[in-house]
Amino acid sequence: LVNEIFVLENYLELEKLATNQKFDFKIQTDESIDPEALEIPPMLLQPFVENAILHGIKPMKGAGFIEVLFKIQAEYLICEISDNGIGFEYSSGTSDKGHKSSAIQITKERLEKINFGNEMHGSIEFVDLKKAQDRLTGTRVIVKIPFFIED
């Protein structure tokens, strides 16, 4: 996890420069997590952060914000990538019709390979964030990664 955080921080800093400071970001890890002790597949979350920038933040008129949060829930590492962009529902209707991204499908397949028995499987959930009057105010992607700690 420590490497994934390092890669995400560097990627976000580079994108921030490339977009002329169009957004700010924060990466948080719950205090119960030791990032050096927890292993996850490399570059698992980067496609979701990239989508937050390209499809959520870039189309906005104002400045954006991206938050990446890591927490533990039962035997899963929960990774939430949230942005205050235009929202998944709206951006999916305005994206390039000729472009078909395979990053999300590949990530789903990678998560399916991380399992411990039949009970624990990784998952990805997309949530449109809304304020009053059902106005879209961003997107949250929730990635659940099973983990196992040996005694």
LINDATA-V6811 format. One record per pair of residues at least 6 apart in sequence whose C-alpha atoms are under 6 Angstrom apart, sorted by the first residue. I is the first residue (numbers start at 1). J is the second residue. If there is no record, write none. Layout:
I,J + I,J
This chain:
1,35 + 1,38 + 1,39 + 1,40 + 2,35 + 2,36 + 22,63 + 23,63 + 23,64 + 23,65 + 24,65 + 25,65 + 25,66 + 25,67 + 26,67 + 27,67 + 27,68 + 27,69 + 28,69 + 29,69 + 29,70 + 30,71 + 55,91 + 56,85 + 56,86 + 57,64 + 57,85 + 64,84 + 65,83 + 65,84 + 66,82 + 66,83 + 67,81 + 67,82 + 68,80 + 68,81 + 69,79 + 69,80 + 70,78 + 70,79 + 71,77 + 71,78 + 72,78 + 75,146 + 75,147 + 76,144 + 76,145 + 76,146 + 76,147 + 77,144 + 77,145 + 78,143 + 78,144 + 79,142 + 79,143 + 80,141 + 80,142 + 81,140 + 81,141 + 82,139 + 82,140 + 83,138 + 83,139 + 84,137 + 84,138 + 85,138 + 86,138 + 87,128 + 87,136 + 87,138 + 87,139 + 88,128 + 88,139 + 111,122 + 115,121 + 122,144 + 122,145 + 122,146 + 123,143 + 123,144 + 124,142 + 124,143 + 125,141 + 125,142 + 126,140 + 126,141 + 127,139 + 127,140 + 128,139 + 129,136 + 129,137 + 129,138 + 129,139 + 130,136 + 130,137
